[in-house]
């Protein structure tokens, strides 16, 4: 299955599995898995598109929104990444990944201020 390949670090094969499964039944879970594979492969714009499609089916999946956060971050769209991160933190305040990213970015921001 796609999860096994993704766990083994083979995002390209995992992506093929998720896409073939999605052809049978489109679900936010499969779309989110596909988006994370796309992120791993550096296909950030497509990851955003797939994630948005997942959110149309089910508007609140923190992992889907975090894929959008990561894609925007990788594209250098810092403001957009922060907006999506705050959305996750508002809707899922106990989400570990959102807390981690917020703390990491806050620390990075403080370090940049000390260097200037």
N, C-alpha and C positions, 0 to 999 in steps of 0.2 A: 504494500500500500504506500501511498504518498508520504505518510507520516514516518514510515521506516526509512525511506530514502532521505527525507528531510533531516531526521535525527542522525543519519550517517553522514550528513554534510553534502549530499548529492541533490542540490536544489533544482537542477535542471530536470532530472528524472522525476523528482517529486512533483514539480510543476506540471509535467506531462500527465501524471496520474491524477492530480487534482482537476486539471482541465477536462480529462476524459470523464471523470466522475461528475463534473458539473454539467456535462452534456446530457447526462441522464436525469439529473435533478439539480436545479440551481438552489443553493442554500447559502446563507451568510457565513456559515462555518467553512464551507469549501472555498468561497470567495476570499475569506480572510486568510486561509492557508495559502491560497494562490498568491495573494498580495505579499505575504511574508517571503515566499519563494522569490518573487520578483524583486523584492528588496535585496535579498541575498545576491541576486544576479546583477544588481545595479540598475535595474529598470524602474526607476523611481516614479516617473510620470505615470506609467502603466499601473504601478502599485496603487497610486492615488485613485486612478479611475476605477480599478477593481474594488477598492475599499469603499468608495462612494456608492458603488452599485450594491455592495453588501449592506450598507447602511440604509439604502432605499428599501431593502427587504425587511430589515430589522434595525430600527434606528439607534439602538443602544447596545453595542458590543464593545467593551473597552479595548479588547485586543485589536479590533478593526480600527478604532480611532487611534490607537498607538501605532499602527502601521502607517497611518497618515502622518502622525507626528514624526516618525522616523524618516519617512520619505521626504517631507519638507525640510527636516534638519539636514539630510544628506544633500539636498538641492541648494542649501544655503538660504532657504526661506525661513529665517529665524522667527520672525514675527508670526507667520502662519503656524509654525511648529508650536510656538508658545500658546497660541489661541486654542489649538486642538488639545494640547496638554492640559490647559486649564479646564476645558470642557470635560475631559476625562476625570480630572481631580474633583470637579464639582459633582459629577454624576456618580462617581465611584471613589469616594474619599479614602477608602482603605486599599485601593489598588496599589500593590507594591511597586510595580514598574513605574507608574506615574509618580509616586513619591520619590523613587530613586532618581528618575530623570530630573525632576524639579530640584532636588538637592544637588545633583551633579551640575546642572546648569547655573544654579545660584552660586555654587562654589567657584565655577569657572569665571563667572561674571565678577566676583569679588577679586579673584586673582588678577584679572585683566586690569581692574582699577588700581591695584597695588603696583603693577608694572608701569603704569603711566605716570 
